[in-house]
């Protein structure tokens, strides 16, 4: 399997076609998968104000 290759398609079909058995340690999926949910609610307090603690934790993780 070549390094740094982007595969486009259904994840199970791509893995079955291009990856040998028992070679995957982790599959990371990032929603929302067209669920029509507002995931930004996770970063707000009940009052509607931005949740600074969650925003900082998210930013620290991905920078």
ChimeraX commands (.cxc) that place a marker at each C-alpha (Angstrom):
marker #1 position 0.00,0.00,0.00 radius 0.5
marker #1 position 1.56,3.34,-0.99 radius 0.5
marker #1 position 2.11,6.03,1.65 radius 0.5
marker #1 position 0.35,9.40,1.56 radius 0.5
marker #1 position -2.46,8.23,-0.70 radius 0.5
marker #1 position -5.98,9.61,-0.58 radius 0.5
marker #1 position -8.76,7.15,-1.36 radius 0.5
marker #1 position -12.19,8.47,-2.29 radius 0.5
marker #1 position -15.22,6.26,-1.82 radius 0.5
marker #1 position -17.15,4.19,0.68 radius 0.5
marker #1 position -14.72,3.43,3.50 radius 0.5
marker #1 position -15.57,-0.28,3.76 radius 0.5
marker #1 position -15.32,-0.84,0.02 radius 0.5
marker #1 position -11.99,0.99,-0.19 radius 0.5
marker #1 position -10.51,-0.89,2.78 radius 0.5
marker #1 position -11.61,-4.26,1.40 radius 0.5
marker #1 position -10.17,-3.49,-2.03 radius 0.5
marker #1 position -6.86,-1.81,-1.15 radius 0.5
marker #1 position -5.85,-2.88,2.36 radius 0.5
marker #1 position -4.68,-6.31,3.50 radius 0.5
marker #1 position -6.46,-8.04,6.38 radius 0.5
marker #1 position -5.43,-7.13,9.93 radius 0.5
marker #1 position -3.52,-3.99,8.94 radius 0.5
marker #1 position -5.81,-1.31,10.41 radius 0.5
marker #1 position -5.34,-0.10,13.98 radius 0.5
marker #1 position -7.70,2.86,13.89 radius 0.5
marker #1 position -10.42,4.33,11.69 radius 0.5
marker #1 position -11.29,7.95,12.52 radius 0.5
marker #1 position -14.63,9.22,11.26 radius 0.5
marker #1 position -15.62,12.86,11.57 radius 0.5
marker #1 position -19.36,13.64,11.61 radius 0.5
marker #1 position -21.84,15.22,10.87 radius 0.5
marker #1 position -22.58,12.75,8.00 radius 0.5
marker #1 position -25.39,14.96,6.68 radius 0.5
marker #1 position -27.43,14.53,9.87 radius 0.5
marker #1 position -28.75,18.13,9.82 radius 0.5
marker #1 position -27.58,18.61,13.43 radius 0.5
marker #1 position -25.89,21.79,14.64 radius 0.5
marker #1 position -22.68,20.51,16.22 radius 0.5
marker #1 position -21.68,24.05,17.19 radius 0.5
marker #1 position -24.07,23.65,20.13 radius 0.5
marker #1 position -21.28,21.66,21.77 radius 0.5
marker #1 position -19.31,24.90,22.08 radius 0.5
marker #1 position -22.05,26.96,23.74 radius 0.5
marker #1 position -23.27,27.37,27.28 radius 0.5
marker #1 position -26.98,26.82,28.04 radius 0.5
marker #1 position -27.38,30.60,27.84 radius 0.5
marker #1 position -26.19,30.53,24.22 radius 0.5
marker #1 position -22.87,32.21,25.01 radius 0.5
marker #1 position -19.68,30.61,23.63 radius 0.5
marker #1 position -18.21,27.99,26.00 radius 0.5
marker #1 position -14.68,29.37,26.30 radius 0.5
marker #1 position -13.31,26.29,28.08 radius 0.5
marker #1 position -14.44,23.93,25.32 radius 0.5
marker #1 position -13.24,26.28,22.61 radius 0.5
marker #1 position -9.78,26.56,24.21 radius 0.5
marker #1 position -9.52,22.78,24.69 radius 0.5
marker #1 position -10.48,22.16,21.06 radius 0.5
marker #1 position -8.07,24.81,19.77 radius 0.5
marker #1 position -5.19,23.50,21.92 radius 0.5
marker #1 position -5.80,19.97,20.65 radius 0.5
marker #1 position -5.74,20.86,16.94 radius 0.5
marker #1 position -3.03,23.51,16.78 radius 0.5
marker link #1:1,2 radius 0.2
marker link #1:2,3 radius 0.2
marker link #1:3,4 radius 0.2
marker link #1:4,5 radius 0.2
marker link #1:5,6 radius 0.2
marker link #1:6,7 radius 0.2
marker link #1:7,8 radius 0.2
marker link #1:8,9 radius 0.2
marker link #1:9,10 radius 0.2
marker link #1:10,11 radius 0.2
marker link #1:11,12 radius 0.2
marker link #1:12,13 radius 0.2
marker link #1:13,14 radius 0.2
marker link #1:14,15 radius 0.2
marker link #1:15,16 radius 0.2
marker link #1:16,17 radius 0.2
marker link #1:17,18 radius 0.2
marker link #1:18,19 radius 0.2
marker link #1:19,20 radius 0.2
marker link #1:20,21 radius 0.2
marker link #1:21,22 radius 0.2
marker link #1:22,23 radius 0.2
marker link #1:23,24 radius 0.2
marker link #1:24,25 radius 0.2
marker link #1:25,26 radius 0.2
marker link #1:26,27 radius 0.2
marker link #1:27,28 radius 0.2
marker link #1:28,29 radius 0.2
marker link #1:29,30 radius 0.2
marker link #1:30,31 radius 0.2
marker link #1:31,32 radius 0.2
marker link #1:32,33 radius 0.2
marker link #1:33,34 radius 0.2
marker link #1:34,35 radius 0.2
marker link #1:35,36 radius 0.2
marker link #1:36,37 radius 0.2
marker link #1:37,38 radius 0.2
marker link #1:38,39 radius 0.2
marker link #1:39,40 radius 0.2
marker link #1:40,41 radius 0.2
marker link #1:41,42 radius 0.2
marker link #1:42,43 radius 0.2
marker link #1:43,44 radius 0.2
marker link #1:44,45 radius 0.2
marker link #1:45,46 radius 0.2
marker link #1:46,47 radius 0.2
marker link #1:47,48 radius 0.2
marker link #1:48,49 radius 0.2
marker link #1:49,50 radius 0.2
marker link #1:50,51 radius 0.2
marker link #1:51,52 radius 0.2
marker link #1:52,53 radius 0.2
marker link #1:53,54 radius 0.2
marker link #1:54,55 radius 0.2
marker link #1:55,56 radius 0.2
marker link #1:56,57 radius 0.2
marker link #1:57,58 radius 0.2
marker link #1:58,59 radius 0.2
marker link #1:59,60 radius 0.2
marker link #1:60,61 radius 0.2
marker link #1:61,62 radius 0.2
marker link #1:62,63 radius 0.2
view
